[in-house]
Amino acid sequence: MNGNTITTKDGTTIYYKDWGTGPVVTFSHGWPLSADAWDSQMFFLASSGYRCIAHDRRGHGRSSQPWNGNEMDTYADDLQELFTALDLKDVTMIGHSTGGGEVARYIGRHGTARVSKAVLMGAVPPIMVKTENNPGGLPLSVFDGFRQAYLADRSQFFLDVASGPFFGFNRPGAKVSQGLINSWWMQGMMSGHKNAYDCIKAFSETDFTEDLKKFDVPTLIVHGDDDQIVPIDASAKLSSKLVKDSTLKIYPGGTHSLGDTSKDQLNKDLLAFLKA
């Protein structure tokens, strides 16, 4: 291990932050971001007596950009390699958006031997795309549109997502933060071109239904009812029925990015869940 990185079995370098001491909390970020997306939560919880660890998913942030493995099984296996390398136990896993899918797939593939609790926030499970079994999902054409816009002008596409639906800045009366937009864009631009492209399929078409049924630890599901990226009816409301022993907490008017737009409330709720 070299500094705050591990090298996975296929030679991919995974960067991670490791702040504070105490019970372990891990953070899985959303697309196309990095561990930096969790800074507010990590600072708060590390200051409250927890050891906070967040990695940059392969192909994102400061991790390397392998051509292959940009799908949920490998993301989950990378996380297991990190957990093993650091010998983490009794972990509370927190995942946002795509990272919520990563947490679900981790538990589906690797179980909860190292896990004591889980949090899914604005998370993509059970499955985003519309299928025969998921009639309330978003049509595939939505994600094809993402890919088209991404390939046409990735930088502008990232700017458009951050300036509009991600933080709810397209809503009347929204208090727009140019700083948040810039931060999102910068994190996005650090991602690998193919990695982030492949990840669109990973977050939209992966079915986590069976993974969610394997959860056997206390689970908090947090979602904004004005989430424009991952609509609540087809995600959190369904997941809360599939996960045993789960608590669904809905933020009225909450955006997709509760860690930024509702951070004081979220931090308080996470701390209460950790102490429970």
Secondary structure by P-SEA (a helix, b strand, c coil): ccccccccccbbbbbbbbccccbbbbbbbccccccccaaaaaaaaaaaccbbbbbccccccccccccccccaaaaaaaaaaaaaaacccccbbbbccaaaaaaaaaaaccccccccbbbbcccccccccccccccccccaaaaaaaaaaaaacaaaaaaaaaaccccccccccccccaaaaaaaaaaaaaccaaaaaaaaaaaccccaaaaaaacccbbbbbbbcccccccccccaaaaaaaccbbbbbbbccccccccccaaaaaaaaaaaaaac
